[in-house]
Structure formats: structure tokens, C-alpha cells
Amino acid sequence: MTFLQDQRLQLHRGLIENRTLSLNSAGIASMADKNSPSSVKIAREIAGALGVQVSDDKKLDGQTVGGNFEAAVKTFLESTFLAFQHLRPGQWRVFNVGSARVRKYLGDYEPYTHLYELAEVVKKNPELEAVLGNGYVISPDVIVTRTPEPDDVINNGSDLIDAGVARQTIIREANARHLPASEILHAIVSCKWTIRSDRAQNIRSEALNLMRNRKGRLPHIVALTAEPTPSRLASIALGTGDIDMVYHLALPELMEAVDRVGGDTAKSLIHTMVEGQR
């Protein structure tokens, strides 16, 4: 078994052990919409493929499920992303900031540090929020950041830069307005255990706010979900521009489940999304 296969197994096993991923005696998996027969059938197939055992333990509440999912994604990303550091050198860190359940400003990170200053102004002058709205308030779930590098690391034994050049780039620690330098936001992962119409809209709204409020390169914006229904996945996956990619907790198992018990439309949708790299 490869390292990546093992980490995937650990991800699923952890979600099963803490009952985030569960299956009750009625055959309804925890990510299924019990009011949708197709959702129930597909989710049951996925749960079976992942080795979920039937249990009549009380289903976890939505907030607990969401928190567990975010924590599991953070752990998985931290172990796998850092293992491939030879392909992407640098000082990388993964945070589960959504677990705080507070209004979290991305002003701690580049290219959004200006939002911290804006938030401070609004805090002192609450009436400004009526004018500005709250589009600058972005509460991510899981983020990947990179630490700016000191000059000796950038130069790597050569004379590539000095105090007279490259004085604006954020990758250079010496250019920071204060120390420690703000970390650079590399990726934002929106974790949604399931997708309903309101959640699909939230994902797109968050992505648009990230685009509009940045001062610099846009971080990667992706969504991760355990949603079993292809039509609901399509609500955020089809099209381009809002988010880079939608990832599924168990994509091979989902595709096999849809091929076995899904309708023709569901089969067409799932293959369209995968083959279209969405």
C-alpha cells in the first residue's frame, strides 16, 4: 500500500470511528438526504464500499459533523501535502480556522492583510458597515499557507537579490511591514459535508468575495464534500470561474455507486464532471 492510499484509508477510518460517517438500520447513511431516494441509494453504496457498519447510535448534529469533517481534512492535507514538499519546496502550514466558529478575517494573511485594517476601522465606526456591507468578512474552513523566506534562503548561496531589488514581492521576508511576516495564503478549502441549495450559493459567494477583496494573486479555491447526489455536486462543479475544483471524500466509490444504482442523468452528470476536470 502506498503512502497516499494509507492516508486516504486513515481519513475514512477516522470519520467512521467518530461516527461522522455512519449508517443506520434503515440503510440511511449520514451524508444522505433521507427525503431523496436516489441520495439514499447512492450514499448507502458508498458507505458499504468504505466499510461502514450498521449502527443505531444517535446521529451527530450538523455542527459536530462539520467540525469533525474540517478537522479530518486538515489532518489529511497536513500529512499528504507536506510529504510532497520535494515537488513544491517551502515552509508550508495547514490550519483549520473554521473550528473557531467566529467571524474570522483573512487579514492575517497575504494578499488580504488590508482587510484587517478595514475591520479595525469598521469596529471603531460601526455605522460604516451599513455602507460597506460585510463582503470583506470571510470565514474559511481549512487553509494552506506559505511562510515568506529570508534572503539567504532565496539567494541559496548565490547573489540573486540584495537590498536594492525585489523590494515588493511578498515571498521575501525582508519586505514585510512588520515581523513576523504575514504568511501567504496558498489555498482555501471549503468543507461541506453535504450540499443543499443554500450551501452551494455560500460556496460561490465566498469565492467571489475572495476574488474581489484580494490585493495580489488569488489563492487556490476548492471545495471538498461527501455529497452523494450528482445533481447537487453539479450545482457547484459545473462551469468555470468561481472555484478551481470540487473534490469528493470518496470519488471512486461515488462513481461506482452511481454506475450501479444511479439513473441515466446521474451517470451522465458524474462522468461529465470528472472528464471535464471539475
C-alpha positions in Angstrom: 0.0 0.0 0.0 1.4 3.4 -0.9 1.6 6.3 1.5 -1.3 8.2 -0.2 -3.5 5.1 -0.2 -2.8 4.6 3.5 -3.6 8.3 4.3 -6.9 8.0 2.4 -7.7 4.9 4.4 -6.9 6.7 7.6 -9.1 9.6 6.6 -12.1 7.4 6.0 -11.4 5.3 9.1 -11.3 8.3 11.3 -14.6 9.6 10.1 -16.2 6.2 10.7 -14.7 5.9 14.2 -16.1 9.3 15.3 -19.5 8.5 13.7 -19.3 11.4 11.3 -19.7 8.7 8.6 -22.4 6.3 9.7 -25.2 4.0 8.5 -28.4 3.4 10.5 -30.6 0.3 10.5 -32.9 1.8 7.9 -30.0 1.9 5.4 -29.6 5.7 5.5 -26.0 6.9 5.5 -25.1 10.1 7.4 -24.4 12.1 4.2 -27.7 11.0 2.6 -30.8 13.2 2.2 -33.5 10.8 3.6 -36.2 12.6 1.5 -34.4 11.7 -1.7 -34.5 8.0 -2.8 -31.6 8.4 -5.2 -29.4 10.1 -2.5 -30.2 7.3 0.0 -29.3 4.6 -2.5 -26.1 6.1 -3.7 -25.0 7.1 -0.1 -25.7 3.5 1.1 -23.5 2.1 -1.7 -20.7 4.5 -0.8 -20.9 3.7 2.9 -20.8 -0.1 2.2 -17.7 0.3 -0.1 -15.9 2.2 2.7 -16.7 -0.5 5.3 -19.2 1.4 7.4 -21.1 -0.9 9.7 -24.8 -0.5 10.6 -25.3 1.2 13.9 -28.3 2.7 15.7 -26.3 5.2 17.6 -27.8 8.7 17.6 -26.8 10.7 14.5 -24.4 13.5 15.3 -25.7 17.1 15.0 -24.8 19.2 12.0 -22.3 21.4 13.7 -20.4 18.4 15.2 -20.3 16.7 11.8 -19.0 19.9 10.1 -16.3 20.3 12.8 -15.2 16.7 12.5 -15.1 16.9 8.8 -12.9 20.0 8.8 -10.5 18.5 11.4 -10.2 15.3 9.3 -9.5 17.3 6.1 -6.9 19.4 7.9 -5.1 16.3 9.2 -5.2 14.6 5.7 -3.9 17.7 3.9 -1.1 18.3 6.5 0.2 14.8 6.1 -0.1 14.5 2.4 0.8 18.0 1.2 3.9 18.2 3.3 5.0 14.7 2.1 5.4 16.0 -1.4 7.5 19.0 -0.4 10.2 18.0 -2.8 7.8 19.0 -5.6 6.9 22.3 -4.0 9.7 23.5 -1.7 8.9 26.0 1.0 7.7 26.3 4.6 4.0 25.2 4.3 1.4 25.0 7.1 -2.2 23.8 7.2 -4.8 25.4 9.5 -8.4 24.5 10.4 -9.5 28.0 11.1 -13.2 27.2 10.7 -13.2 25.3 14.0 -13.1 28.6 15.9 -16.7 29.3 14.8 -16.1 33.1 14.9 -16.1 35.9 12.4 -12.6 35.3 11.1 -10.9 37.9 8.9 -8.3 36.8 6.4 -6.4 39.9 7.2 -3.7 37.8 8.9 -2.6 36.6 5.5 -1.3 37.9 2.2 -2.9 39.1 -0.1 -5.7 40.1 2.4 -3.8 42.0 5.1 -5.6 45.2 4.2 -8.8 43.6 5.4 -7.5 43.6 8.9 -7.1 47.4 8.8 -10.5 47.8 7.3 -12.1 45.6 10.0 -10.4 47.8 12.7 -11.9 50.9 11.1 -15.4 49.4 11.0 -15.0 48.2 14.6 -14.4 51.8 15.7 -17.1 53.2 13.4 -19.9 50.6 13.3 -22.1 52.9 11.0 -19.6 52.2 8.2 -20.8 48.6 8.0 -24.1 49.8 6.7 -22.2 51.4 3.8 -19.5 48.8 3.2 -21.6 45.7 3.9 -19.8 42.6 5.2 -18.3 41.3 2.0 -14.9 41.7 3.5 -15.8 39.2 6.3 -14.6 35.8 5.0 -14.6 32.8 7.3 -12.6 29.9 5.6 -12.7 26.3 6.8 -9.2 25.0 6.1 -6.3 27.0 4.6 -2.8 26.2 3.4 -0.2 29.0 3.8 3.4 29.6 3.0 5.9 31.5 5.1 7.9 34.2 3.4 11.6 33.3 3.0 14.7 35.1 4.3 17.2 36.4 1.8 19.8 33.7 2.5 17.3 31.0 1.5 16.2 32.9 -1.6 19.9 33.5 -2.6 20.7 29.9 -2.0 24.5 30.6 -1.9 24.4 32.9 -4.9 23.9 36.7 -5.3 20.4 36.6 -6.7 19.0 39.6 -4.8 20.1 42.3 -2.5 18.5 45.3 -0.7 18.2 47.2 -4.0 15.9 44.8 -5.9 12.8 42.8 -5.4 11.5 45.1 -2.8 7.8 44.5 -3.2 7.4 40.7 -3.5 5.6 39.1 -0.6 7.7 35.9 -0.8 10.6 37.9 0.6 10.6 38.2 4.4 12.7 41.4 4.3 9.8 43.2 2.6 7.3 42.6 5.4 5.9 45.7 7.1 6.2 44.0 10.4 7.7 40.9 11.9 6.9 38.1 12.0 5.9 38.5 8.3 2.3 37.7 7.3 2.0 34.2 5.8 1.0 33.9 2.2 -2.4 32.3 1.5 -1.8 29.4 -0.9 -5.2 27.7 -0.8 -8.6 27.8 0.8 -10.6 24.6 1.2 -14.4 25.0 1.7 -15.5 21.9 3.6 -19.2 21.0 3.1 -20.3 17.5 4.4 -23.4 17.7 2.1 -24.6 20.2 -0.4 -28.0 21.9 -0.4 -29.0 24.9 -2.5 -28.1 27.4 0.2 -24.7 25.8 0.8 -23.9 25.8 -2.9 -24.7 29.5 -3.0 -22.5 30.1 0.0 -19.5 28.4 -1.6 -19.9 30.6 -4.7 -20.4 33.8 -2.7 -17.3 33.1 -0.6 -15.3 32.5 -3.7 -16.4 35.8 -5.3 -15.6 37.7 -2.1 -12.1 36.2 -2.2 -11.7 37.4 -5.8 -13.0 40.9 -5.1 -11.1 41.6 -1.9 -7.6 40.4 -2.8 -4.6 42.6 -3.5 -2.4 40.2 -5.4 -2.6 36.6 -6.7 -5.7 34.8 -5.9 -5.2 31.7 -3.7 -6.5 28.3 -5.0 -10.2 28.0 -4.1 -11.5 24.4 -3.8 -14.5 22.7 -2.2 -14.5 19.3 -0.5 -17.7 17.4 0.1 -19.2 14.0 0.9 -22.4 14.8 -1.0 -23.7 11.7 -2.8 -26.1 13.2 -5.4 -24.5 14.2 -8.8 -27.1 16.9 -9.5 -26.2 18.7 -6.2 -22.5 18.3 -7.0 -23.1 19.8 -10.4 -24.6 22.9 -8.7 -21.1 23.9 -7.7 -18.9 21.9 -10.0 -20.2 22.7 -13.5 -19.0 25.9 -15.1 -15.7 27.7 -14.6 -14.5 30.8 -12.8 -15.9 30.6 -9.2 -13.8 27.7 -7.8 -10.8 25.8 -9.1 -12.1 22.3 -8.3 -14.6 20.3 -6.4 -13.1 17.3 -4.5 -15.1 14.4 -3.2 -14.4 12.4 0.0 -14.8 9.1 -1.9 -14.8 9.8 -5.7 -14.0 6.3 -6.9 -16.7 4.8 -4.6 -19.2 7.5 -5.7 -18.6 6.8 -9.4 -19.1 3.1 -8.8 -22.2 3.7 -6.8 -23.8 5.9 -9.4 -22.9 3.4 -12.1 -24.7 0.6 -10.1 -27.8 2.4 -8.7 -28.0 5.8 -10.3 -30.3 6.9 -13.1 -29.1 7.8 -16.6 -28.9 11.5 -15.8 -26.9 10.9 -12.7 -24.4 8.7 -14.6 -24.0 11.3 -17.4 -23.5 14.1 -14.9 -20.9 12.4 -12.8 -18.8 11.4 -15.8 -19.2 14.8 -17.4 -17.8 16.4 -14.2 -14.9 14.0 -13.8 -13.9 14.0 -17.5 -14.3 17.8 -17.6 -11.9 18.1 -14.7 -14.4 19.9 -12.5 
